[in-house]
Structures are given as structure tokens and as C-alpha cells.
Amino acid sequence: MFQFQGSVSDGDKEKIFSELLKKKYITIDGNGRVQYPEKE
């Protein structure tokens, strides 16, 4: 099948995480847990 080399850079991971938070696809609760709120 396919073999991939390399990975997602730390900078790109931070950008993705920030966008998910900004667009409210995920939230972080008081205990630091990731929550996935239901979309309407």
C-alpha cells in the first residue's frame, strides 16, 4: 500500500488546534479535557 514519510510539524499542529478551538469544533473544559460539542 502507501508508505508516508515525515509527519505534521509542531507549528502546523498548533494552527490546526487553534482553528478547531476558534471555530468551536472543540472546547477545553476546566480539567483540561477536550470536548466535542454538538453542532446545530
N, C-alpha and C positions, 0 to 999 in steps of 0.2 A: 504494500500500500504506500502511503505517503510518509515521508520522514521529514520532519521540520527541524531546523537548526536555529538556535537563538531563542530569545524569549521577549516578552514585553518589558520595556525598560521601566525603571522605577518612576521616572518622570511621567511616562505615559500612563502608568497605573494610577498615579496621583490625579492626573487630568480626568481619567475615566471616573474615578471615585468622586471627585469634586462635581462633575457633571451629573452623576446619579443623585447626589445629595441636592444639588441646585434644582433639578427637575422633579424632586420629591419622589423618585422611584425607590429610594431607600431613606431610612432615618436611623439615627443612633439614639438609643434610649439612655436613661440615667446610669445604667450599669455597663454601658459601652457595647451593648448588643445591637446588631444590625436588625432592623425591622423592615418588612416589605409591606407597606400599606396598600390596601385595596384601592384600585383605580376606579373611578366612577365613569 
